[in-house]
Structure formats: structure tokens, C-alpha cells
Amino acid sequence: MKATFSSQAPKKATNLSLNSELLAEAKRLNINLSATMEKALELEVSQRLKAQWLAQNADAIAACNDLTEKHGLFSDSFRAF
């Protein structure tokens, strides 16, 4: 799947409110908060875009599945298995 953002885009500072105990433990473990948040946000954005796409295309997907169920795949006559 195509990336939803450019990895070359400039960084932008932002403020977050985090659980103080979790933040202290992350700092103790030398976790890079920016990189970790970016990975988590990338995953969340990707999942939501996928869900959005599926919802927007649900009718077409259902129609395609219905057509395939009724008539099989167009390539069925060419399969060797």
C-alpha cells in the first residue's frame, strides 16, 4: 500500500499530554518519543484510511462479490488446477 505521507516532510513541534508515570518509564528506558509517536500515528492513520476506503467502496465490493458468487471468476476457464 502506498505511504499516506512523505517521509521527507519537515517535522513540526506539537504538544501532547501523556500519563506521567508512563512518560517517566519511557524516559528511563531511553525511548525516542518522537519516533515512537510517529510510528503509532502512521499505523493509526493507515488503519483509519483503510476503514474509510472500505466503507466508501462497500457497495462496489458487495456487487463484485455477488457477481463472482453467481458467475464465478472470469479466469475460471483458464485455470489449470
N, C-alpha and C positions, 0 to 999 in steps of 0.2 A: 504494500500500500504506500502511496505517495506521502511524503512528510507533510504535515499540516503547517509547517513553519520553516523559515530559513535558519539554519544553524549559524549563519553568518550575520544575522540581525544584531544590532547593538543591544547591549544589556541596559536595563532600566531599573533603577533603585525603587524599592517598594517597601511598605511596612506590613508586617504580619504580627498577629497576636497568637502566641503559642503557649502551650502548657509549660509552666516554668520548670517543673521537675523534668519533663521530657527534654526541654531545651538544655538544662544543666547536664543531663546524661549524654546528650548528643555532643555537647562541647567537650565533656570529659573523654569521649571516645574519638575526638577529632573528626567528627562527621562534617563534611562540607555542606552546609545548609543550602547554599545557592544551587549547587549541583543536584542535591537530593530533591529539592523542591522542583527544580526544572524537570527532572525525570518523572516525578509523580504527576506534575501538571501536564506533561506531554502525554502520559498514559491516560489521564482523566479526559483530556480534550479529545484524544483519539477514540476512546470508548463512547463519548457523547456524540461525536460526529458520526460514528458508525451507527449508533442507535437512531440518530436523526435521519440518516440516509435510508436505513431500513424502514422507518416509519413513512418517509416520503415516497418510497417505492414499493410499499406493501401491496398495493393493488396490482402493479405490474408483475411482481414476484408471484403473487397468487395466480394471476392469469397464466403466467408461464408454467407454473407447476400444474395447473389444471389441464393445460394443453398437452403437457408431457404425459400426464396420467391417462388422458383419453386416447392419445395417438402415439405415445412412445417418443423416443428421441429420433430426430431426423437422420442420425447416423446409424441407427439400429441395423439397417440392411448392409452396412459396410463392416460391421464388427466381425472379427474372426474368433471371438470367444463366446 
